[in-house]
Amino acid sequence: MRWRIAVALGGLGLAACGGSSPADNGVAAKTPLQIVAAAAAALRTVPSVHMTGTARSGGQTVTFDLHILTGKGERGSMSLGGLGMQIVADGGVFYVKPSPAFARHYGGVAAALLEGHWLSAHAAGTGPFAPLQRLSNMNALVAQALARANGAHLIKGGRTTVDGHAVITLTNAARTGHFYVATTGKPYPIELSAPGGEATLHFSEFGATVTLSAPHGAIDISRLLG
C-alpha cells in the first residue's frame, strides 16, 4: 500500500512539474513602440535564427529560407520571380548557385557557364550580387519592415499563439500589417508582416547550431564579367 501511495504521489509530482509554463517576460505590458524596440534588440543579439518569408523588390517577389549565423553569415535558398538559387555567405564572400532555370533566364550567352556552378563575389555591398546581399540581410529587412510598421501607428492587440509561441499582437490601424512578439523567454519576433505586403518574415530556431562552409571550386563572377 505504501508503495502504491508513493508511486501515486510521484506521478502527481511529475505532472505538476511537466505542466508548468515558462515565465512571462513582461513585454505584453509595454507600449507598442517599446515592444518593437525590445523585439529588435533581442533579434540583434540572438546567436542564430532561421528566417523565412517573402519581400518585394523591383516589382518582383523574392522568397527566402535562410539559416543565419548572426554577424558571420548565412546559408539557404532564395528565389526571384519563381527562379531559385542556393546561397552561402561566409568569411566576407557571397556565394550563389543558380538553378538551371535561373541561369537560362538571366545568364544569356553565359548560361551554360553558370549552370551547376557556384559563383562567388566579395560581400562588399556592390557588384552583381549586391541586390541579393541586401535582400538576404536580416537586420536590414527587419529595420525596413519595422520602419513601415512604426509609421503606421501600431495598436496593441491581445495575446495569442503563433507557431507554438505565446505572443502579443501588434497591428496597424488599417490591419494590413501585424507583428507577433514572444511573451515568454526572450521577446523574439515570431512573425512580421509589413503594411502593403512589402515583406512577410517568419523567425524560428533561435540559437540553434548553424554551420557555414564555403563551396569548393566557386567561380569568381568578376572573371566572367571581364
C-alpha positions as CSV (number, residue, x, y, z in Angstrom):
1,M,0.0,0.0,0.0
2,R,2.8,2.4,0.9
3,W,4.5,1.6,-2.4
4,R,1.2,2.5,-4.3
5,I,0.9,5.8,-2.4
6,A,4.5,6.7,-3.2
7,V,4.0,5.9,-6.9
8,A,0.8,8.0,-7.0
9,L,2.4,10.9,-5.2
10,G,5.4,10.7,-7.5
11,G,3.2,10.7,-10.6
12,L,1.4,13.8,-9.2
13,G,4.8,15.5,-8.7
14,L,5.9,14.7,-12.3
15,A,2.6,16.0,-13.7
16,A,2.9,19.2,-11.7
17,C,6.5,19.8,-13.0
18,G,5.6,18.9,-16.6
19,G,2.6,21.2,-16.5
20,S,4.5,24.3,-15.5
21,S,4.6,27.1,-18.1
22,P,7.5,29.4,-19.0
23,A,7.6,32.7,-17.1
24,D,6.0,35.7,-18.7
25,N,8.7,38.1,-19.9
26,G,6.7,41.3,-19.3
27,V,6.8,42.5,-22.9
28,A,3.0,42.5,-23.2
29,A,2.7,45.2,-20.6
30,K,4.9,47.6,-22.7
31,T,3.7,50.2,-25.2
32,P,3.8,49.2,-28.9
33,L,7.0,51.2,-29.6
34,Q,8.6,49.6,-26.5
35,I,7.6,46.1,-27.7
36,V,9.1,46.8,-31.2
37,A,12.3,48.1,-29.6
38,A,12.6,45.0,-27.3
39,A,12.0,42.6,-30.2
40,A,14.5,44.3,-32.4
41,A,17.1,44.3,-29.6
42,A,16.5,40.6,-28.9
43,L,16.9,39.7,-32.6
44,R,20.2,41.6,-32.9
45,T,21.7,39.7,-30.1
46,V,20.5,36.1,-30.9
47,P,23.4,33.8,-31.9
48,S,21.5,32.3,-34.8
49,V,18.0,32.2,-36.3
50,H,16.0,30.6,-39.1
51,M,14.3,33.3,-41.3
52,T,11.8,32.5,-44.0
53,G,9.4,34.8,-45.9
54,T,8.9,37.0,-48.9
55,A,9.7,40.5,-49.9
56,R,9.0,42.8,-52.9
57,S,11.9,44.1,-54.9
58,G,11.7,45.9,-58.3
59,G,8.2,44.7,-58.8
60,Q,9.1,41.1,-58.2
61,T,8.5,38.7,-55.3
62,V,11.6,37.3,-53.6
63,T,11.2,34.3,-51.3
64,F,13.9,33.1,-48.9
65,D,14.7,30.4,-46.5
66,L,17.9,31.3,-44.6
67,H,19.7,29.9,-41.6
68,I,21.6,32.9,-40.2
69,L,24.6,32.9,-38.0
70,T,24.5,36.5,-36.6
71,G,27.4,38.6,-37.6
72,K,29.1,35.8,-39.6
73,G,27.0,34.7,-42.5
74,E,24.1,32.5,-43.6
75,R,23.1,29.6,-45.8
76,G,19.9,28.7,-47.5
77,S,17.9,29.4,-50.7
78,M,16.2,32.3,-52.4
79,S,14.1,32.7,-55.5
80,L,13.4,35.7,-57.6
81,G,10.3,35.7,-59.7
82,G,10.0,31.9,-59.0
83,L,13.5,31.2,-60.2
84,G,15.6,29.7,-57.4
85,M,19.2,29.7,-56.2
86,Q,21.2,28.5,-53.3
87,I,23.3,31.0,-51.3
88,V,26.1,30.9,-48.8
89,A,27.7,34.0,-47.1
90,D,30.8,33.1,-45.2
91,G,34.1,34.9,-44.4
92,G,33.2,38.1,-46.3
93,V,32.4,36.2,-49.5
94,F,28.9,35.8,-51.0
95,Y,28.3,32.6,-53.0
96,V,25.4,31.8,-55.3
97,K,24.5,28.7,-57.2
98,P,21.7,29.5,-59.6
99,S,19.2,26.9,-60.6
100,P,19.2,25.8,-64.3
101,A,16.1,27.9,-64.9
102,F,17.6,31.0,-63.2
103,A,20.8,30.6,-65.2
104,R,18.9,30.3,-68.5
105,H,16.8,33.3,-67.7
106,Y,19.5,35.7,-66.5
107,G,22.7,34.2,-67.9
108,G,22.2,34.9,-71.6
109,V,25.1,33.7,-73.5
110,A,26.9,32.7,-70.3
111,A,24.0,30.4,-69.1
112,A,26.0,27.3,-70.0
113,L,28.8,28.5,-67.8
114,L,26.5,29.3,-64.9
115,E,24.6,26.1,-64.7
116,G,25.7,23.7,-62.0
117,H,28.4,26.0,-60.6
118,W,28.8,28.1,-57.5
119,L,29.7,31.8,-58.2
120,S,31.5,34.0,-55.7
121,A,31.8,37.7,-55.1
122,H,33.2,39.7,-52.2
123,A,30.4,40.7,-49.8
124,A,31.2,44.4,-50.1
125,G,27.6,45.6,-50.9
126,T,28.5,46.4,-54.5
127,G,28.7,44.4,-57.7
128,P,26.3,41.9,-59.4
129,F,25.3,40.2,-56.1
130,A,24.6,43.4,-54.2
131,P,20.8,43.2,-54.6
132,L,20.8,39.6,-53.3
133,Q,23.0,40.6,-50.4
134,R,20.7,43.3,-49.4
135,L,17.6,41.1,-49.7
136,S,19.3,38.4,-47.5
137,N,20.4,40.9,-44.9
138,M,18.1,40.0,-41.9
139,N,18.8,43.3,-39.9
140,A,18.1,45.4,-43.0
141,L,14.9,43.6,-43.8
142,V,13.6,43.8,-40.3
143,A,14.6,47.5,-40.0
144,Q,12.8,48.3,-43.2
145,A,9.7,46.4,-42.2
146,L,9.7,48.0,-38.7
147,A,10.1,51.4,-40.1
148,R,6.9,50.9,-42.2
149,A,5.2,49.5,-39.1
150,N,6.3,52.3,-36.8
151,G,4.9,54.9,-39.3
152,A,1.6,53.1,-39.3
153,H,0.7,53.9,-35.6
154,L,0.7,50.4,-34.1
155,I,-2.1,49.2,-31.9
156,K,-1.5,46.6,-29.3
157,G,-4.0,43.7,-29.5
158,G,-4.5,40.6,-27.5
159,R,-2.4,37.5,-26.7
160,T,-2.4,34.5,-28.9
161,T,-0.2,31.6,-30.1
162,V,1.8,31.5,-33.3
163,D,3.9,28.5,-34.3
164,G,3.7,27.2,-30.8
165,H,4.9,30.5,-29.2
166,A,2.8,32.6,-26.8
167,V,2.8,36.1,-28.4
168,I,1.4,39.6,-28.1
169,T,-0.1,41.1,-31.2
170,L,0.6,44.4,-32.7
171,T,-1.3,45.7,-35.8
172,N,-1.5,48.9,-37.8
173,A,-4.8,50.9,-37.8
174,A,-5.8,49.5,-41.2
175,R,-5.0,46.0,-40.0
176,T,-2.9,45.4,-43.2
177,G,0.2,44.6,-41.2
178,H,0.9,42.7,-38.0
179,F,3.8,41.9,-35.6
180,Y,3.8,39.0,-33.2
181,V,6.4,39.1,-30.3
182,A,7.1,36.2,-27.9
183,T,5.8,36.8,-24.4
184,T,7.9,34.1,-22.7
185,G,11.7,33.8,-22.8
186,K,13.4,36.5,-24.8
187,P,10.9,38.8,-26.6
188,Y,11.9,37.5,-30.1
189,P,9.8,38.5,-33.1
190,I,7.9,35.4,-34.3
191,E,6.2,36.9,-37.4
192,L,6.3,40.3,-39.0
193,S,4.1,41.5,-41.9
194,A,4.8,45.0,-43.2
195,P,1.8,47.1,-44.3
196,G,1.2,46.9,-48.1
197,G,2.6,43.4,-48.3
198,E,6.2,44.6,-48.9
199,A,7.6,41.9,-46.6
200,T,6.4,39.0,-44.5
201,L,9.1,37.5,-42.3
202,H,8.9,34.4,-40.0
203,F,11.5,33.6,-37.3
204,S,12.3,30.3,-35.6
205,E,15.1,28.1,-34.3
206,F,16.5,30.8,-32.1
207,G,20.1,30.0,-31.1
208,A,20.2,26.7,-33.0
209,T,23.5,25.4,-34.3
210,V,24.3,26.8,-37.7
211,T,27.4,25.7,-39.7
212,L,28.8,27.6,-42.7
213,S,31.0,26.1,-45.3
214,A,32.4,27.8,-48.4
215,P,31.6,25.9,-51.5
216,H,34.6,24.3,-53.2
217,G,35.5,25.4,-56.7
218,A,33.4,28.5,-56.8
219,I,34.0,30.8,-59.9
220,D,34.7,34.4,-59.2
221,I,32.0,36.2,-61.1
222,S,34.2,39.2,-61.8
223,R,36.2,36.9,-64.2
224,L,33.0,36.0,-66.1
225,L,32.1,39.6,-66.4
226,G,35.6,40.6,-67.6
